[in-house]
Structures are given as structure tokens and as C-alpha cells.
Amino acid sequence: MKTFLSRRATVRGGRDGTVEAHTSKLVFPLSKPEEMGGKLPAKTNPEELFAAGYAACFASSLEYLLNEADVAYTDLEVTASTALVADGAEGFKFAVTLTPRIAGLAPEEAEAYIEQALAFCPYSKAIKGNVEVTIKK
């Protein structure tokens, strides 16, 4: 398999540590969410970073598909909401709600591209069968 793109990030210290993205040199402090005993002001956490990554990847997938089809649109936005849910004796798992919006398209056309992006997006492929993903209209 040919690698198209590769990136690295390192976490030091777990939930109360830091994340460093090697290429961009971005450093994010991490903290436990308040729901897990963390203190305010909150910093970012794995759930928030997953939501950000998935939203960005899904939006990029929509953009790619629309551009490849030469479809004109005025704006696009994707919000990803992650939930960490109990998984019985197995621990925890994610559930995700995606709220995509493509301005400038008829609702039926936008819905068709959203479904295509769900099959095309690398994040969607990576979690298929493992994470419940709901598309919110």
C-alpha cells in the first residue's frame, strides 16, 4: 500500500499531560474533563481532539467530493460531537454525532454528498463497525 501522507504526535503524561504535533509544532495541554474529576479551567482532552479531527476529515472529504464532481456550493461546515459511553465490562467506547451543512445545495443533493463522504472519509472508514455514528440533519 502506497503511503500518501504521514504525521506524528506525541503525548506526554496522559490525561493531564501535553500533546505535541511534530510537523506543525503545535503543543496542546491536556486535562481531565470535569466529569472525570478534572479542575477548571479545562484544557483539551482526547474526546475533544477526536471530535476536531473527525470534523476536519469529514469536511475535507465533502470538499474533495464536491470539487471532484464540479459542484458549486457557497459554504460547508461540519460539527462532530463525541460521547464517551460505558461499554459494560469492556470499559468505554465512543459514539459520534456529525452535523454537516452544505450551503448552496438542495437538501437532497447535500444529503447524497454527505452519504458519499461517510463512505469516503478515512476517519469514517477507521471506526466503521466500532463506533456508532449518527448524522444529524
C-alpha positions as CSV (number, residue, x, y, z in Angstrom):
1,M,0.0,0.0,0.0
2,K,1.4,3.4,-1.0
3,T,1.5,6.0,1.8
4,F,0.1,9.3,0.7
5,L,0.7,11.3,3.9
6,S,2.1,10.6,7.3
7,R,2.1,12.7,10.5
8,R,3.1,12.1,14.1
9,A,2.0,13.3,17.5
10,T,3.4,12.5,21.0
11,V,1.5,12.6,24.3
12,R,3.4,13.0,27.5
13,G,1.7,12.5,30.8
14,G,-1.7,11.0,29.9
15,R,-4.9,13.0,30.6
16,D,-3.0,15.7,32.5
17,G,-0.1,15.9,30.1
18,T,0.6,17.5,26.7
19,V,0.1,16.7,23.0
20,E,2.8,17.8,20.5
21,A,2.1,17.6,16.8
22,H,5.5,17.1,15.3
23,T,5.0,18.7,11.8
24,S,3.2,21.9,12.9
25,K,4.9,22.1,16.3
26,L,1.5,22.7,17.9
27,V,1.5,21.9,21.6
28,F,-1.8,21.4,23.4
29,P,-2.0,21.0,27.2
30,L,-4.4,18.2,28.3
31,S,-6.5,18.0,31.4
32,K,-9.1,15.6,32.8
33,P,-12.6,16.7,32.0
34,E,-14.6,18.0,34.9
35,E,-16.8,14.8,34.6
36,M,-13.7,12.8,35.4
37,G,-12.6,14.9,38.4
38,G,-10.7,17.5,36.4
39,K,-10.4,21.1,37.5
40,L,-11.4,24.2,35.7
41,P,-10.3,25.9,33.6
42,A,-10.4,22.9,31.4
43,K,-7.9,22.2,28.7
44,T,-8.4,19.9,25.7
45,N,-8.8,16.1,26.0
46,P,-8.7,13.1,23.7
47,E,-12.5,13.2,23.2
48,E,-12.3,16.9,22.0
49,L,-9.3,16.1,19.8
50,F,-11.1,13.2,18.2
51,A,-14.1,15.4,17.5
52,A,-11.9,18.0,16.0
53,G,-10.0,15.5,13.8
54,Y,-13.2,13.8,12.6
55,A,-15.0,17.1,11.8
56,A,-11.9,18.2,9.8
57,C,-11.6,14.9,8.0
58,F,-15.3,14.7,7.2
59,A,-15.3,18.3,5.9
60,S,-12.2,17.7,3.8
61,S,-13.9,14.6,2.4
62,L,-17.0,16.6,1.5
63,E,-14.9,19.3,-0.1
64,Y,-13.0,16.8,-2.1
65,L,-16.1,15.0,-3.4
66,L,-17.9,18.3,-4.3
67,N,-14.8,19.6,-6.1
68,E,-14.3,16.4,-8.0
69,A,-17.9,16.5,-9.2
70,D,-17.5,20.2,-10.0
71,V,-20.5,21.1,-7.8
72,A,-20.8,24.7,-6.8
73,Y,-21.7,25.4,-3.2
74,T,-21.4,28.5,-1.0
75,D,-20.1,27.1,2.3
76,L,-19.6,23.9,4.2
77,E,-19.4,23.2,7.9
78,V,-19.2,20.0,10.0
79,T,-19.6,19.7,13.7
80,A,-18.6,16.5,15.4
81,S,-19.9,15.7,18.9
82,T,-18.2,12.8,20.7
83,A,-19.6,11.0,23.7
84,L,-17.6,8.6,25.8
85,V,-20.1,5.9,26.8
86,A,-19.9,2.9,29.1
87,D,-19.3,-0.4,27.3
88,G,-20.1,-2.9,30.1
89,A,-17.2,-4.9,31.2
90,E,-15.2,-3.8,28.2
91,G,-14.7,-0.3,29.5
92,F,-15.7,2.7,27.3
93,K,-16.3,3.4,23.7
94,F,-17.1,6.4,21.5
95,A,-20.4,7.5,20.0
96,V,-20.3,10.3,17.5
97,T,-22.9,12.7,16.0
98,L,-21.9,14.5,12.9
99,T,-23.8,17.6,11.9
100,P,-22.7,18.5,8.3
101,R,-24.1,21.5,6.5
102,I,-23.5,22.3,2.8
103,A,-24.9,25.7,1.9
104,G,-25.9,26.4,-1.7
105,L,-27.2,22.9,-2.4
106,A,-30.7,21.5,-2.4
107,P,-31.2,19.3,0.7
108,E,-31.5,16.1,-1.3
109,E,-28.3,16.8,-3.2
110,A,-26.5,17.7,0.1
111,E,-27.7,14.5,1.7
112,A,-26.3,12.5,-1.2
113,Y,-22.8,14.0,-0.8
114,I,-23.0,13.5,3.0
115,E,-23.7,9.8,2.5
116,Q,-20.8,9.6,-0.1
117,A,-18.5,11.3,2.4
118,L,-19.5,8.8,5.1
119,A,-18.2,6.0,2.9
120,F,-15.1,8.1,1.7
121,C,-13.8,9.7,4.8
122,P,-10.7,8.0,6.3
123,Y,-12.0,8.6,9.9
124,S,-15.3,7.0,9.0
125,K,-13.6,4.0,7.5
126,A,-11.3,3.6,10.5
127,I,-14.1,3.5,13.0
128,K,-16.7,1.7,10.9
129,G,-18.3,-1.1,12.9
130,N,-16.7,0.1,16.1
131,V,-18.3,3.5,16.7
132,E,-21.9,4.4,16.3
133,V,-22.1,7.4,14.0
134,T,-25.3,9.4,13.7
135,I,-25.8,12.1,11.1
136,K,-27.9,14.9,12.4
137,K,-29.8,17.0,9.8
